[in-house]
Amino acid sequence: MKVKKVEAIPVNYPEPNDFNALRHLCLVRITTDDGVVGWGESVTMWPESNLATKAVIEGMAELVIGQDPVNTDAIHRSLKDRAWWYGYAGGIASFAIAAIDIALWDLKGKVLDRSVLELLGGAVHERLPAVASSHAHYESIPEMADEALEWLSTGLQGMKVGFGKRGDARLGFEHDRDVAYVGAMREAIGPDKSLMIDLGWAIKWDVPTAVKRTQAFDEFDIMWIEEPLGAWDPEGYATLRSKTRTAMAYGEKEWTVEGFERVLATGTVDVVGCDPGRAEGITGFKRVADRVEQYGRQANAHSWSSAIVGAASLAVSFSSPACKLFELKPLDNPMQHELVTTPAGHLDGWVYPPTGPGLGIEVLEEVVERYRSES
Ligand SMILES: [Mg+2]
């Protein structure tokens, strides 16, 4: 069996979990000579990166066509080699490799009639706690607490809240408001649900601000604080860790195993975020998770995109002892709930090992066409 066709399909859609902002993704459909189809995705976010990723995928396609799709590792290496000049440390090339790699793993599973999880070596967790991952929406803190309670009423075991996002929440900008919010949330959800704070790109804390804010959050038992000093500030993170008790999460903006290794080697990260739709696919995420395990840290899927990246994230998460929980978007959305016949979800706050073949999802072509964009 050989790969016959590699198609890059840019889509965009309004994301209800982000105030219906238009999100751009580049899907990949890979078809074999006997008609088996595998799906992949890169989480490109913006129209220009989507367009660029499409072009790179189309350029890389010649390295995939004619290959046996079970050779995921060999093909991954050849794609990395192809990007030696323009993708040495990541970037758009990593998006392209991510999408192709995920589609090949899906195909490999379908061809061998096994789940991706089985091909990764099998599940090391019986189940994983599911938590909500979203953005706070309202000006009123009690209303935001009520919204959180509604999400958690489904059984979800905690929530991660994005600060500095669109809308009226104004979180991340004022000390007193942030502390009031976190206190109100802890009070509302009770001591047993986990609470994580994720600083968005709009938040630019300096080290003293991060120290003061995190020290104030410490008393509310936050499971982790994410990117309080952005993607790369090892000295700042070392200072922050020495003065606070809350675990530090970062890493999700890295592209390659080498980039993650650099973060791990600083000794300043507790939870390493990784997106298979960015960091070179299932092959990339699995390698990162292995390194995180070696360092004795926690890995966490940045699974905030379509059902394709969701399924890829779930498979790697169940294959790695470093992964301890799984994030789900609390609001139904087109790329997770329309795109596939059976959307992923949780059962009383738990997710269970995915079954195959492949990624174990059935992508609806008419939905892909509905959201297809030219860029
Ligand atoms: Mg994050």
Boltz pocket constraint, residues with backbone or C-beta under 6 A from the ligand:
constraints:
  - pocket:
      binder: B
      contacts: [[A, 198], [A, 199], [A, 226], [A, 227], [A, 252], [A, 273]]
      max_distance: 6.0
